[in-house]
Amino acid sequence: MSTSSPSSSTPRSISRRTFLGQAAAGAFAATVLPRHVLGGPGFQAPSDTLNIAVVGAGGRGASVMSALTSENIVALCDVDFGYVQRTVEGRMTDQQGNPRPEYVALKDAYEGATRYADFRQMLDREGRNIDAVIVATPDHVHAVAAAMAMRMGKHVYCEKPLTYSVHEARRLREIAAEMNVVTQMGNQGHSGDDGRRLLEWVWSGAIGPVHEAHIWTNRPIWPQGIAYPDRPETPPSGFDWDLYLGPATSIPYHEGIHPFAWRGWVHFGTGALGDMGAHLIDHTYWALDLGYPTSVEAAGSPFGGPRGRVDSYPLATIVHYEFARGGRDPVRLTWYDGGLLPARPAVMPADAPIDRGGGGMLIGEKGVLVYDTYGYNPRLYPQELEEAYRDAPQMLPRVPEGHQMVWANACKGLGEPTCPFEYAGPLTETMLLGVVALRTGYGEKLMWDGLAGRITNNEEANQYLHREYREGYAL
């Protein structure tokens, strides 16, 4: 397949019927045939297959790719292939010992792919052979890897949060539009049936106008509020620490980073808000069409690190956002992490469940809508609202193929992605403005000019909108 270098004048989502009609007029018409001609139902012709390179093949990368084993995995990039192998082999069976076919297929696909440690080298060498790139690294590498791939005309699926910084989120959205590529952020709940039903209830007026929203998570479930160790350690064999650092400034290796706990370190991650905001804020942001906030204010426990140094994120925080919504009813959204929870509204029965692991709550003039992480299990209070709106009209298409395959199909010209950077960029900017407010100082309200992309009442705070890159990396 070769859909990876669209010109700005070529429609991105060209239909298969149109493509086949155009191909029939050219010398290569015989290379693209409907799958029923070649192999019967379920057969996938080579020209229907996406050629993919993966940046960050373990952890989340393996999870994403396990849903895409129908495609051709050409190349893998990782700084620790020992961890990649342990990840895949550890998921080959379920808890009862039954084989998991998707990971059996993934193991075979990974074994046939060319391996690299440096994503820049991989993209340079494999550019002619690939259509699309998966980015599933720690947060600090997302933007530079995704930007390089998109500038080469490659479609991109990037794990959440889309980027490490506010500036990066805006630039990825802009680059995606400039290059006319198909993009998707990896917040899989955006494609889920429950989350879409949640939106349909809001849009049907089930809870009336909404002025207040609360979002919470039990994260962090990794160390935070601690200092970075001053004593350097030796990286394990097979792990390339310099390439792991990527665009981030050089610091000594410590074992408490890779493969999971990087989320809590300011140098690499975006804390609980960055880690779970895309799964939890998403449906409220989408349902209420919030756009850019006009202000953000934060409070919390102390950052980890000695005086004058910010090493790790706080153990618990609260962030308040205000949204003017272009003259419509304003909304105040409050984020809680570290186990903090909002007050239970009077309309909710005392025994009504609130998932302490994470969820959201929309307070309307007629009632309350509560949902769990990923938009799962939405419910309405008082109970009669749920009965009244059980048959509310469907307004959004369902995504039976799943979050990853809907993107892969869109790369082939079959439909549209569900969470492109056009939407994911502003959502990520909003989330990460909360991190900026935490960095700036507790209790100070920052005024945000969304169009200009600047904080207007605290010039010093603007330094946290971006970061400097090491030599050899660029956006």
BELTABEL-V63947 format. One line per field, one symbol per residue. phi: phi as a letter, one per 30 degrees, with the letter a starting at -180 (. if undefined). psi: psi as a letter, one per 40 degrees, with the letter a starting at -180 (. if undefined). burial: 1 if it has 9 or more other C-alpha atoms within 8 Angstrom, else 0. A space follows every 10 residues. Layout:
phi = ???
psi = ???
burial = ???
//
This chain:
phi = .bcdbdddcc edcedddddd dddddcdced dbbeddddbi eidcdedccd cccccjcchd edddddcbdd ccddbbbaca dddedddddd cdbddciddc edddddeddd dccdcbccdd dddddcedcb cabccbdeed cedddddddd ddicdbcbdd debdbdeddd dddddeddch cdbacdcddd cddddddedd ddddieciec cbbbbbbddd cbdbibdded ddbcddeicc ddddehdddd bddbddbccb deedcedbcb iddddceddc deddeddchd iddcabbbal ddddkdeibc cbdddabbbc cbbdhhjded bccbcbbijd bddddddded cddbdddllb bcccdclbcb bceiidhdbc bdedddddce ceddcbddbd djdddddedd ddicibdcbd decddddded eddddddddd kdicdccccd ddibdccadd dddddbbdcd ejbac
psi = igeegiieeh hdfhiddddd ddddeieede ehiiddddea hehhideehh hiihhgeabd dddddeefee ihhdihhieg edddddddde ediadeeiih dddddddddd deihiidhdd dddddedeei dihhhfiide eddddddddd eeeiihhhii idididdddd ddddddddef ihihifgded eidddddddd dddefdeahh ehihhiieii fihieiihhe hiihiihehg dddddbeiih iiiiefched eddehdddae addddedddd dddddddefd aiidiiiiia iiiiiihehh diiidhihhh ihhdffeahi hhhhhhafei iiihidehid ehhhhediai hhhideahhi iiieeifiii hidddddded fiiheiiigd eidddddddd deegaiidgi dddddddddd dedddddddd hhehhhhhgd ddfiheegdd dedeeiiiii heii.
burial = 1001110000 0111000011 0011000010 0110100110 0010101011 1111111111 1101111110 1111111111 1011101110 1111000001 0111111011 0010011110 0110011001 1111111111 1111111111 1011111111 1111111111 1110111011 1111111111 1101111111 1100011111 1111111111 0101111000 0000100011 1010111100 0011001000 1111110111 1111111111 1111111001 1111111111 1011100001 1111111111 1111100011 1111111111 0000000100 0000011111 1111001111 1111110101 1100110010 0000000010 0111111111 1111011111 1101111111 1111111101 1101111111 0000110000 1101110011 00100
//
